[in-house]
Every structure is written in structure tokens, then in C-alpha cells.
């Protein structure tokens, strides 16, 4: 039974942490809620950092989850710019801040997120080497892209994942020259496979982006502390005024690991291992968002999902579980991207090797279609490109695990709902 004398502590002030705090109050919890954020900005959403805000189409204030006054109005004890450096599971305390403040918890939520992976090559200490994870990164990069566009400057992007491609699109819209370096044979290879990755390569080439596939950066060359070029392992040197490292993100598990919590295997994306209630190996500690690796019965594996929808839904699910409610977190993974005039949504989980067929519905040439990844006739994932209001039927198809008629699946005149027995 939850009562007013209890204290719930949330470590991590991103979307998952902020939505968890909101849910605790919405569900009637009237005990202490302490939200500790290592950034000085109020909790914000990350998608605009590589999309609307980076492009200058959205105001800075639009990224925040709540108005600043909301936290005091809802009696949320918000600590900004404070890092938690220790969890004592026996005493049920966390220690944070420069002065070593210690608070006791009854329930603890880890929503520590992920951090950008770093390039392990010479030259990364030069001015002009960037990452994109935080609002401060986006503010800096926004100015850089605008300057490159004015001066016909050149940015080299290491990595052709979602962040790399979205920044490439933004850079081209500013007018900057762009080279993307990617060790895989296509963009987004680990998510979409070669079949659909090639479509994104074509999209960006049509907008003037240069790709170098099958190679890696080996050195960033500079002079007087400023970037001049980027070298790749095929011996080429690419002119650059700036370099963006967009080679993925690593879950921030150091705090959980030091506390002795179970960490998921790297084969499952690492992260803090949780059960279907987002509960860690300690029943009084939950984890949600990018840092949590949860079992997904539908896909028969443990998943760690680094996307907005997982934080949006995972934070509230963890909060309800902390309150003793029965929760089964089994959301179909979902994410979206906007690049130039292409908008897309992806639902499901189908990395290369997990599927045996890709079926297209619509016109890929016009970039108006839905792609489906199947195994043994069952839909594992679907991506709608410039086709809207189909996420629910796509997710219903995935959840049904029904074997579908692929000719009907490819036929735009057949409603997707008709494919489920």
C-alpha cells in the first residue's frame, strides 16, 4: 500500500523521468517525488534536437516536457544540474550533488538514458568535433550548420543512422556540403537492412549528400586546434570544417552496475535488465527509457529501445508499477523520422537476419509506400513512408502474428485490417 509518508526518487530528467513524475501525481500518489537531473535545463524531448529545433523551425521552449512552473505546482522536488554518484540498496538511499546530499527512497526509478558513443581516433579533441544528444549540443550545432551554409563549408558525419541522416538533411537545408562515412554497405543497415537502406541513400544523394560506404574514420586532421579534414581507412582524405560523431549511443548503466543491479548482455543492447513490469533485479528499483532492457514476449527476446515512444510510454508504465499496479510493458517499438520531404514511421523489430522477405505496398519510386518485413509469412515490422494514419493497423498486424497473403499485403486497395483472420 502506497502512502503519503513514502518517497519515490527518479534519477534522470529526460522524457521518461518527467512522464513518470507526472504519472505518479496523476495516479494519486501524494508522497514525496524527487526528480534528479544532471542537466541544468528542465526535462525536454530529444527528437526536435535533430529535427525541427535544429532546422530553426521550432522554438527552444517547444522542446520542454512541462512548463518550468509545473514542477512546483505539482510538488515535484526538481534538482537540476545534479549528478547521482551512488545508490546504497541496503540503506535504500541515493547520494547526489557536489555536497553529497543523501535521500532515502521507498521506490527508485532509473531513467538515466544513454550517451553518444565516442570516436576512438586521433583528433577528437579539436574544435569542430560534435556530438548530438543534449540541448546544448543542438544549440551549438545549429549555429555551426548555419555558418557552414553561409560559407559553403563542409561537414563530415561519421555514421549513417537516424541521427547522422537527420543532421545530414538539416545541413543540406542550411546549404552546407555533407559527406557521410559509414562502415556498413547502406544507411540504417542495422535497422532496415539493405533493401530499404538503399532508398535512404538515394534520397540523400538526390539532395547532394556524398556517401562513403564500407569505410571508417581513422583520424581527424587539424591545424591550430581547428578541423581541416577527416581521413578514412581506405586512404582517402575528406575536407571538413566540422565533424559529427553519430555512431550510436551507449546506455548509461554505470550507476546501476556499481549498485550491483543485473545488466543485460551486450547482444541485447546492454542496459539495465528489467522484467515485464520494468522492475530491476532489486524489486524496489525500476528502470525505464533508453537505459532499460526489457523482455518482449512478442519478439521472443530482450529489447533495449532508444526512441521517443519508449520513453513516453515506459516512464508512465514504470510509475504505475512502482505504485503496485499490475503492469505488462509490451509496447510494439515505434519511431519516426523526417528528412527533407520524406516523413516516415516504423513499428516493430526486424534487424537483418530476423526476416526472410520484404514486401512493398505502394510506389517506392515516388517515396509513398509501406514496407513490411516478414518471417514465414508473419509481419515483424512495418514502415510507412509519406503514407499516414496506418500505424495502428500495422501494429495490429504485428501483434496478431498471423500468416498473411503477401499479394494482398502488397495491394494498396486491400485494407490492412482485412489481413487479420
C-alpha angles and dihedrals in degrees: 000000000000116000140178093262093065126100123212116194123199118196111201128046101215128109094289093052095044094048090047090055090048091050094050090058094041089054091054102258107155101178125100117301114194118188116191118194125181092207123079092224121086114258111292142177118256106210094080089057090076097026131032100002094045089051092050092244095113129050121242093245091057092073097064119104093217137007109268091247092056093080096057091040089057095041094247110157099222119193112189125193091017125129123207107222103175144025119199104199094185094053090032093229138132125208120211146159132038091287093053097243111192122205129179121230135199091194127014129199121199110206096156095142124199138297130221116266113244128231109246096209136103116278102036090121092065122111107257097046109119144186127193118216108101136052090250089055091052092048091053095043092048090060092044094053092047090051093047090050093052093047099038088246127170131235124192114207119202106210134031098219125117096287093045093050095043091051090046089055092048092048092052091048088055089049100250123145112248135200119180119201116200129168093208121078095247139020116271089012095154093052107032103020123225096298097068097021088070090059091059091048089055092047092055095041088055086059095048103264116147117218129201107191126188094028139095134211112259102176142004108219121210146163128214088359094304128114116252105163147345123232126210131205092255089068097256125134119211121200112240140168091185137016128206119203105212100160099131138276134274122216113251098238102145094103093048092044092051088051090056097248119153114266120205121242116267088242086070094046096271114251132128110314112236136171128238089283090054088248118148126219085282108068092214094054124071131182131205142171126025094346097056124091107197133183113250113199093194094061096031095232145081113268135197109196121196099192138112096249092055091055092042093053102026096059094056092043091054091047091054091048090051087056090056097256119144107257133175110186106204105136116161104247112255136181140159138207138193120204120168105310093339120101121180143175125200127198127184137019123277115146118179110289095031097081135053102196142031118206123193125206115192134007115325090180090062090040091240108119149096120244122204127197113208140184119196089345095307121118113241098172143357133202122196115202116196087338114110144200094030102104094099096051091044091052090045089055091051093048093047092061085204121158106245135204101249093207090056090044090056094047111095090201093064112083110236090231090063090065093067112084 
